[in-house]
Amino acid sequence: MGQYTTGLLQTIQLELDWTQITILGQFMVTISILRTLLATEATGTKYVHSKVSETELGQQPCAGATAAAMRREEWKKKA
């Protein structure tokens, strides 16, 4: 009877070892996938940002760099 019990316990231990190896392997694969996804997300800067018009922001649309420079000069005089 003792050898059957010993054999059964050895078989159970082998199954537990294989189960632990399988779980550990799945965990490592999950970590690898997560790292890949994070790296892809961090380097994926191909988002297209639409330009918000100045009138949507409540500002006056500027005609050009010259007009903006003139406004800055006026603001300096007022300050």
PAZA-98770 format. One record per residue (C-alpha): x, y, z; residue number from 0. Coordinates in nm, 3 decimals, always signed. Each point is the difference from the previous one (the first is absolute). Layout:
((X; Y; Z); NUM)
...
END
This chain:
((+0.000; +0.000; +0.000); 0)
((+0.288; +0.237; +0.078); 1)
((+0.147; -0.017; -0.349); 2)
((-0.335; +0.086; -0.159); 3)
((-0.033; +0.300; +0.226); 4)
((+0.356; +0.105; -0.081); 5)
((-0.063; -0.042; -0.374); 6)
((-0.325; +0.195; +0.024); 7)
((+0.168; +0.282; +0.192); 8)
((+0.285; +0.012; -0.255); 9)
((-0.251; +0.018; -0.285); 10)
((-0.191; +0.279; +0.177); 11)
((+0.328; +0.187; +0.058); 12)
((+0.093; -0.031; -0.369); 13)
((-0.342; +0.132; -0.101); 14)
((+0.036; +0.291; +0.241); 15)
((+0.347; +0.077; -0.138); 16)
((-0.133; +0.000; -0.358); 17)
((-0.293; +0.218; +0.104); 18)
((+0.235; +0.249; +0.165); 19)
((+0.223; +0.005; -0.309); 20)
((-0.303; +0.057; -0.223); 21)
((-0.131; +0.282; +0.220); 22)
((+0.345; +0.159; +0.017); 23)
((+0.035; -0.026; -0.379); 24)
((-0.338; +0.163; -0.053); 25)
((+0.092; +0.276; +0.244); 26)
((+0.330; +0.068; -0.181); 27)
((-0.179; +0.010; -0.337); 28)
((-0.255; +0.244; +0.144); 29)
((+0.280; +0.224; +0.129); 30)
((+0.170; -0.014; -0.340); 31)
((-0.322; +0.096; -0.179); 32)
((-0.063; +0.287; +0.241); 33)
((+0.353; +0.134; -0.050); 34)
((-0.044; -0.019; -0.377); 35)
((-0.331; +0.184; +0.019); 36)
((+0.146; +0.271; +0.222); 37)
((+0.299; +0.044; -0.230); 38)
((-0.226; +0.020; -0.304); 39)
((-0.225; +0.253; +0.171); 40)
((+0.295; +0.210; +0.113); 41)
((+0.153; +0.015; -0.348); 42)
((-0.327; +0.027; -0.191); 43)
((-0.021; +0.377; -0.037); 44)
((-0.180; -0.004; -0.331); 45)
((-0.304; +0.177; +0.136); 46)
((-0.132; +0.279; -0.218); 47)
((-0.092; +0.307; +0.199); 48)
((-0.245; +0.234; -0.160); 49)
((+0.077; +0.367; +0.027); 50)
((-0.252; +0.192; +0.206); 51)
((-0.081; +0.332; -0.155); 52)
((+0.072; +0.312; +0.201); 53)
((-0.364; +0.105; -0.004); 54)
((-0.094; -0.324; +0.179); 55)
((+0.246; +0.093; +0.273); 56)
((-0.154; +0.345; +0.032); 57)
((+0.292; +0.182; -0.159); 58)
((+0.008; +0.230; -0.296); 59)
((+0.137; -0.169; -0.309); 60)
((+0.330; +0.159; -0.099); 61)
((+0.072; +0.096; -0.358); 62)
((+0.369; -0.073; +0.024); 63)
((+0.321; +0.044; +0.189); 64)
((+0.009; +0.375; -0.069); 65)
((-0.345; +0.054; +0.150); 66)
((+0.095; -0.205; +0.304); 67)
((+0.315; +0.208; +0.049); 68)
((-0.202; +0.321; -0.023); 69)
((-0.245; -0.127; +0.264); 70)
((+0.289; -0.087; +0.231); 71)
((+0.137; +0.352; -0.036); 72)
((-0.343; +0.144; +0.084); 73)
((-0.027; -0.222; +0.308); 74)
((+0.344; +0.112; +0.118); 75)
((-0.106; +0.364; -0.032); 76)
((-0.319; -0.067; +0.199); 77)
((+0.190; -0.178; +0.275); 78)
END
